[in-house]
């Protein structure tokens, strides 16, 4: 609730409550009893309706014990292998085709290596350095200072680089189609 409905979370009077403390059983149905610190504004009531619909989808079953269900496998049992497959499947675009075209192209090796690093998220961005346990002063982009410096941000989203073209591991390559520098 804290991430999806931050406004309602801030108004909730019992933030540390367990699910069992936020409702009760009535005639075999779970009824939520959410308590707010103050009366809600009209627009907050519409958000509360969204929350109610989301809570309704999370069916509570009387007499059942709580348990985690791993829906990736038909047996609903977690395995490291199934988790690894799930992670790889989310990243696959048919890598074999992409990588075979990449490695067979007639491009400068440093550009090939940079492209491979981008595709595999292996660049030494600040986000990756932090993830690897390297102490950095800030994880924000060193160019725009507005977002975390990830490969996605640097190569696709950074407003500073939008006017320049390409950043490569060997330095800047200015393609001279500058419209304006956003800084």
N, C-alpha and C positions, 0 to 999 in steps of 0.2 A: 504494500500500500504506500509505503514511503516514497518509492520511485515512480510508480504509475499515477498515484493520486496525492501529490505532495501537499496540496492545499488542504485536503480532507485530513491527511495525516497530521498536519500542524494543528488542526482543530479538534483532533481526537483527544478525549480526556483520559484515556487509558492506553497510552502508546506501548506499554510493556506487557499488555495482557496476552494471555494464551487464547487460542481459538475457543476453547471450552468456556472461557470467561466472557466471551462476546456474544453469546446467544444461549438458547435452551431448546429442548425438544418439546414440541406441542403436537399431540396426536400423531406421532410418528414422523413429523416433519421438523427440520431444523429451522428455527426462527432467529434471525440476527437481531441483537439489541445494541446497536452502535450508539454511543453517547458522545455528544459534542459539547465543547466548552461554552458555547454560546448558540443562540438561534442562528440558523443558516440563512444567508441571503438567497434570493431567487436563483441566481446563476449557480450558486453552490448546490442547490437542490437538484439541478439538472446533472451535475457531476455525481451527486449521490445516487441518482437513478442509474447512471452508467456503472457505478460501483455495485449497486444492487444486482444488476444484470450479470455482471462478472461473477459475483458471489453465488448467484443462483446456478451458474454453470458448474461451479465446484460443488458437486453433490456430496452431501453428508449422508452416511448410511448408519442408521441406529444399530448398535451392536457390533459393528465392524471396528477392528483396531486400525489405527493409522499405520500406513506403510508406504514406502517409496516403491514406485513401479517404473521399471526401465522399459519404455515402449519401443526401443530400437529392435529388440530381439523378440521373437514370438513367444519364448519361454518367460519373458519379462524378468530375466535375471541379468544383472550387470556383469560384463566381462571387459577386461582391458582391451581385448581384441575388437569387441563391438564398438567401444568408445573411440578407438583409433580409426576404425572404418568410418564412423560417423564424422569425425573431424576431417579426414581425408576427402570424404565424399562431398562435404560442404565446399571444399576448396577446388575440386576438380572441374576443369573446363574441357577435358580430354587433353590432359597434359602431354601425352605422348606425341600428338600431332603438333602442338605448340612448340615443344622442346625440339622435336626433330627438325622443324622448319627453322627454329632459332639457331641450332648448332650447324645446320647445313648452309646457312646464309653466308654471303661473302661480305662480312662486316668486320671492322677493326675488332680484334679480340677484347680490348678493354670495354667496348660498347656491348659486345656479347655478354661479358661477365656482368656488366651493370644491368642489362636486361634480365639475365638469369636471377640476379640478386633481388630485383624488383618483383619478379614473378614468385619467388620463394620467400619473400619478406626477410631477406638476409642482410640488407643494408645496415650499416652502423648508425641508424637513426637514434635520436635520444630515447624514443620509446623502447626500441630494442635493447639499447644499452641498459636502461633501467630494468627491463625484464630479465636481463642476464646478470643483474646484481652489481653493475658498475655504477658508482656514485657520480651523478652529474648535478650540476648546479641547478638546472631547471629542465623539465621535459618539454617546455614550450619551444616552438619553432624559433630558430635563431634568426630567421629573416623577418617574419611578420610578428612574432611574439604573441599570436592570438590563439593558436591551437596546439595540441600536442604534436611534436615532430615525429610523424610516422611516415612510412613510405607512401601511403595513400595521400597524406596531406602534401608532402613535398612534390610528388609527381603529378598530382591531379587537382588539389584544392587550394594550395597556397596562393593568396592574392598577390604576393610579391613576385612569385615566379610566373604568374599568368601572363605578364607582359614580356617575359624573356624567352620562353621556349623550353629548352631542355637543360637539366642539371645532370652532369655526368660525374663519375668518380674522379676523373682527371681534371675537373674544373668546370667553368661555365662555358657554354656554347651559346652565343647570342645569335639568333636567327634573323634579327632586324625586321621583325614585323610588329614592332612596338606601337601600341596605340597610345598608352600613357602609363606611367609608373604610378601604382596606387598609393605609394607612400607620400 
